[in-house]
Amino acid sequence: MSAIAILCLALSAGIIWGGLIASGVFLARHEEVDEYPPEDPAASEITAD
């Protein structure tokens, strides 16, 4: 492999693993959502004309 190919491989692997670690930390620090999506009272009313 050429030096540029190794650099691109290392950079892409770093981005992928960094995103996985960051999302794991984010999910560990934030509590679970009770209801998704949040209920919108205006959107739940169905009117027939």
Helices and strands as residue ranges (DSSP letters): H 3-29, H 41-44
